[in-house]
Amino acid sequence: MVSVGIRELKNNLSRYLKRVQAGERVLVTDRGRTVAELRPPEPEGDIDQPHMATYNRLVREGVLRPGRGGDPFAKWPPKGMIRLPPGTAQRLIDEDRDER
């Protein structure tokens, strides 16, 4: 990560944007105090699968390792497609607490 003053950034914006495009983060300072950060944008997840943006971020940060079988969410039902009968959650909680 590199730190750059506002004037230097303004005068050499293209150079710093190329570094950001290459994946580097750039801290922007004003009189030695960090005021902004330039970084590559988060990948936009599929509109139907917003969890993919979070998944991709966690992979980039090293929190998760991607599996070998492709999209881990490919077999998930579309949003709003899981329907449970009324009272299911309470029944499961009661069973968990042995309060049948």
NORLINSUL-V324515 format. One record per pair of residues at least 4 apart in sequence whose ideal C-beta (glycine too) atoms are under 8 Angstrom apart, sorted by sequence separation. I is the first residue (numbers start at 0). J is the second residue. D is the distance in whole Angstrom. If there is no record, write none. Layout:
i:I j:J d:D
i:I j:J d:D
This chain:
i:3 j:7 d:5
i:4 j:8 d:7
i:5 j:9 d:6
i:6 j:10 d:6
i:7 j:11 d:6
i:8 j:12 d:6
i:11 j:15 d:6
i:12 j:16 d:6
i:13 j:17 d:7
i:14 j:18 d:7
i:15 j:19 d:7
i:16 j:20 d:6
i:17 j:21 d:6
i:19 j:23 d:6
i:28 j:32 d:6
i:44 j:48 d:6
i:45 j:49 d:8
i:49 j:53 d:8
i:50 j:54 d:6
i:51 j:55 d:6
i:52 j:56 d:6
i:53 j:57 d:6
i:54 j:58 d:7
i:55 j:59 d:6
i:56 j:60 d:6
i:58 j:62 d:8
i:69 j:73 d:6
i:76 j:80 d:4
i:83 j:87 d:4
i:86 j:90 d:6
i:87 j:91 d:6
i:88 j:92 d:6
i:89 j:93 d:6
i:90 j:94 d:6
i:91 j:95 d:6
i:92 j:96 d:6
i:94 j:98 d:8
i:3 j:8 d:5
i:18 j:23 d:4
i:19 j:24 d:7
i:28 j:33 d:5
i:29 j:34 d:5
i:44 j:49 d:5
i:57 j:62 d:4
i:58 j:63 d:5
i:66 j:71 d:6
i:76 j:81 d:6
i:83 j:88 d:7
i:93 j:98 d:4
i:94 j:99 d:6
i:19 j:25 d:6
i:27 j:33 d:7
i:28 j:34 d:7
i:44 j:50 d:7
i:45 j:51 d:6
i:57 j:63 d:4
i:58 j:64 d:7
i:65 j:71 d:8
i:93 j:99 d:6
i:8 j:15 d:6
i:18 j:25 d:6
i:26 j:33 d:5
i:27 j:34 d:6
i:44 j:51 d:4
i:58 j:65 d:5
i:27 j:35 d:4
i:44 j:52 d:4
i:26 j:35 d:8
i:27 j:36 d:7
i:42 j:51 d:8
i:43 j:52 d:7
i:44 j:53 d:8
i:54 j:63 d:7
i:15 j:25 d:5
i:26 j:36 d:6
i:27 j:37 d:7
i:42 j:52 d:6
i:44 j:54 d:8
i:25 j:36 d:7
i:41 j:52 d:6
i:44 j:55 d:7
i:3 j:15 d:6
i:24 j:36 d:6
i:25 j:37 d:4
i:24 j:37 d:7
i:25 j:38 d:8
i:42 j:55 d:5
i:1 j:15 d:8
i:24 j:38 d:5
i:41 j:55 d:8
i:41 j:56 d:6
i:1 j:18 d:7
i:8 j:25 d:8
i:22 j:39 d:6
i:54 j:71 d:7
i:19 j:37 d:5
i:54 j:72 d:7
i:8 j:27 d:6
i:19 j:38 d:6
i:20 j:39 d:7
i:51 j:70 d:8
i:19 j:39 d:6
i:16 j:37 d:8
i:51 j:72 d:7
i:1 j:23 d:7
i:3 j:25 d:6
i:5 j:27 d:6
i:15 j:37 d:7
i:50 j:72 d:6
i:0 j:23 d:7
i:1 j:24 d:8
i:2 j:25 d:8
i:3 j:26 d:7
i:4 j:27 d:8
i:5 j:28 d:7
i:0 j:24 d:5
i:1 j:25 d:5
i:2 j:26 d:4
i:3 j:27 d:6
i:4 j:28 d:5
i:5 j:29 d:6
i:48 j:72 d:6
i:0 j:25 d:7
i:1 j:26 d:7
i:2 j:27 d:8
i:3 j:28 d:7
i:4 j:29 d:7
i:0 j:26 d:6
i:2 j:28 d:6
i:48 j:75 d:8
i:5 j:34 d:8
i:47 j:77 d:6
i:2 j:33 d:7
i:47 j:78 d:7
